[in-house]
Amino acid sequence: MSGSGASTNLRTAFSHCVQQVRSYDYHHYLCLLELPPNMRKAAFALRAFNVETSRAMDIASDPRIGLMRLVWWQEAIDKIFANKLIEHPTARALSAVVSEFKFSKAWLKRSVEARINDASREVTEMPETIDELEKYAEDTASTILYTTLQSGGIRSTAADHAASHIGKASGLLLLLKSLPYHASKSRHSLYIPRKVAAKHGLLVEMGGQSEVRLDSREKLCDAVFEMASVANIHLQKARELAGTVPVEAIPVLLPAVPAQVMLDTLSQVQFDVFDPRIPRGVLGISPFWYQLKLKWSSWRGRY
């Protein structure tokens, strides 16, 4: 392929990544626009990769097809790091930034493997504790932040620790926000840990199997509050590290802002995840107000 043709294809691949993130992860799309120009290319490729893997099971007509997509991405990462060409726009963009920025293969593999393990669960299986969901959030959300930090050449233990907490908070809150969707798919396999469900009277035994029942909105709100409180603690811990985080890492950690917005929205609706206000606008607030919050945090150098 000629140099100009390859360049055009690569521009098309990156445009595809930007569009994917804008369409399916809009609150993080706006966060990425606050990054320095030299970091945006890698960040959009990484977020688009996250969109591809996070939606694999949702867009599949058969769970087996979704799982095959995830396995394909697992193998694609190996090919990317072996410098093999893959005819997929997100994979092409990811390959380009891997070559340029030399970030860790382990984080990408860990992200896909976590999603494969989750997709392989039996429909009646559920996590036992919030700790298990925190680990899942770490593996899928925090790893994207770690890799984005690497792409900017940022080597900081404090930034990594903050990224870990922000990713855990973001991941937990996304699971809560998605609970109505998951409930519409199956009442057995919700992302409410068994111990939390039992504590709040949501767990019932039917035919020798445990099931989370959502009949009581009050009990569900109590369970959501408990899980959201864990997310809030992670955000607080991330912000306690702010004084030791390098200034160049602050824009990468801006996903703390949408996490806080989601927490505030949940609080406003008394932690009722079925409240129709949550899907409105951006995480329950107007797009203008969301962008203002994000710009204000960015301008002040806060996350």
N, C-alpha and C positions, 0 to 999 in steps of 0.2 A: 504494500500500500504506500502511496506517495506521502511525503511529509505533510502536505497541505490537507490531504484526505484524512490522515490520522488525526491531525489537529482539529478538523471539523467534527469528526466523530467524537472526539474527547469533549469538545465544547457542548455537543448535543447531549453527551452522557451527564455532564455536570448540570446542564439545564434541566434534565430529567430529574436529577436528585433534588434540585431546588424546588421543582414543582411538586414532587412527592412529599417533601417535608411541609411545604405550604398547604397542601391539600389535606394531609392526614395528621399533622402534628403542628398545628398553626401557632400554638403558644410558644413552642420551642423555635419555630421558624423566626418569630419576632426576636427571640433571645439571640439567635445566631447573627442577626443583622447588627447587633451591638458589638460583635467581635471585630478585632482589627482585620483589615482586608487580607493580610497574609495568612490568616487562620481560617477564613470562611470556607475556602475550597475543601479543606480536609473535614471541617465540621459538618458541612452539608453532605458530603459523601458518607460520613459516619452516621449521621441522623437518618439518611435515606436507607442505609443498611439496616438500621434499627426499625424503620417503618416496614421494610420488606419482611423481616423476621417476626415482628410483632403482629403483623396482619396475616401471616401465612395460614394460620388455622381458621381465622375468621372468614376469609374469602374462599376457602375450599368447600366444595359441595360435599366432600367426603373427608372425614378426619384423616384417613390414610393418605389422601392427596396432600393435605396440609403438612403432615409429617414428612412426606417425601420432599416437599419444598424446603423444609428446614434441613433435612439431610443434604440436599443439593447445596445449600448455602454452607454447610459444614465442610463439604468437599471443595466448594469454590474458594474458601479461605486458604486451604492448602495449595490450590492451584495459583492463587494470587501471589502468595509468598514464594512460590516456585517460578514466578514470572511467566506463567502460562496465560495466553489470551483467552478470555471468556466473553462470548457474545451476549452480554447483558449490560444495559447502560449503567446500573448502579455498581455492578462488579467492575466494569471498565474504569469508572471514576475512582472506586476504592483502590483498584490496582495502581492507578496513577499516583494517588496520595501515599500509598504504602511505599512506592519507589522513591518518592520525593522526601518523605518525612521519617521513614524508617521506624514507625511505631510498633508496639508489641503485638505479635500474633496471638499471644495467650489471652489477651482481653477479648478479642473478637471471637475466638474459639469458645471461651467461657460463656459468652453471651448466647451463642447459638446452642451450646450444649444444655444450658439452663432451660431454654425454650423447648428443646427436644425432650428433656426429662419431664417437663410440665405437660407437654402434648401427649406423652406416652402414659400418663396416669390413667388408671381405670376411671370410668365415669363416676363411680361411687367413692373414689378416694378423695380425701380432703386433707389439707395440712393440719398437723396436730397443734402447732403453736404459732404465735406471731413471729417468733424467731425464724421459722421456716420461710415465711413471707419476706422477712427482712433480708434473708440470704438470697432469695429470688430477685428482690429489688436491687440488691448489691450487684448480682451477676448480670442483670440486664440493663439497669439504668446507670449505676455508678461506673460501670466499665466504659460507657460511652464518654463520660466526663474524664476518666483517667486518660483515655486515648486522645481526646481533644487537647488535654494539657500536654501530652507528649508531642503532639503535632506542632504545638507552639514552642517547643523546646523548653518547657517549664518543668524544672525538676525541684519539687518542694514537697517535703513530707507533710507540712501543714496543709498545703493545697490538696494533696491526695486525701488526707483525713477529712477535710471539709467536703470534698467531692463524694467521698463515701457516704457521709451523713445526708447530703443533699439528694444523692441518688436513692438512698433508702427511703427518704421522705417522699420523693417524687413517685417512686414505684408503688409504695403503699397507698398513696392517695389516688393513683391511677386505678389500682385494683378496686378501691372503694367507688370511684366515679363510674367504673364499668360494671358494678354489681347488678344494676337493672338489666344490662345486656346479657350478662352471664345467667341471670335468673330466667330470662326468656328462653335460653337455650337448654338449661337443665337445672332443676332444683336440687340435684344431688351434689354437684361438683362446684360449689361456690367458693370464692376465696375468703371465706370466714373460717378461721382455724377452729378445730373441734373444741378445744378448751374454752375459747371465747364464746362459741355458740352454746356450749353446755352451761357455762356460767350465767348466760343471760336468757336461758330457757328457750333457745331456738333449736336445740337438737332433739330429734325424736328417733326412735328405733322402729323401723318398718321392715318386716320380713327378714329380720336378722341383719339389716343394714342401717347405718346411721344416715340421717338426712337433715339438712338445715331447712327449717320451715320459716317462711316470712309472713305468717298470718298476723303476727303482732307487730305493728309499726313501732310501738314504743320500745319493745325489747330489741328490735333491730337497730333503732337509733342509739340505744345504750351500747350495743356491740360496736357500731360504727364509731361512736365517740371514743371507746377504748382504743380502737386501732388508730384513729386519727390522732389521739394523744401521743401515741408512740412516734408518729410522723412528726408531730410538733416538737417533741424532745430532740429528734435528730436535727431539725432546723435550728433549734436553739444551740445545740452543740456545734453545728457548722459555723454559726455566727460568733460564738465564743472564740473561734480560731481566727477571726478576721484580722486581728492585730498582727498575726504572724504569717499571714498569707501574702505572698509577693503581689504587688500591684498589678502585674501583667496577668495574674491568674484570675482576677476579679471578674472580667467579662465571661470567662468560661463557667463561672459559678453562678451566673445570673438565673439559671433554672430554679434557684431558691425562690425567686419572685413568683413565678406561677404556682409553685408549691404553696406559698403563703396565701396567694389569692384563693386557691382551692380550699385551704383550711378555713379561711374567712367566710367563704361561701357556705361551706358545710355548717359552720357555726351559725350563720344567719338563718339557715333553714332547719335549725335544731337537729342537725346530723341525719336528716331524712334524705337518703340518697335517691329516693323516688320523687323528690320535689321537682316540679317542672321548671323551676328557675335555674337549676344546675346546668342543663345543656344550653341555656341561652347565652348569646354573645360569646365571650371567651372565658370559660370556666365560671360562668354565672354572672359576669359583669360585662358592661359594654366594651366593645373593642377599643373605643377611644380612651376610656378610663384605664383599661389594662395597659395600653401602650404608654399612657402617662406615668403609671406606676413603674413600668419597666425603664422608661427614659430617665425618670427621676433617680432611680437606684443606680443606673449606669452613670449618670452625670455626677452623682455624689461618690462614686467608687465604692458602693455598697452592694451586698447581695442578700 
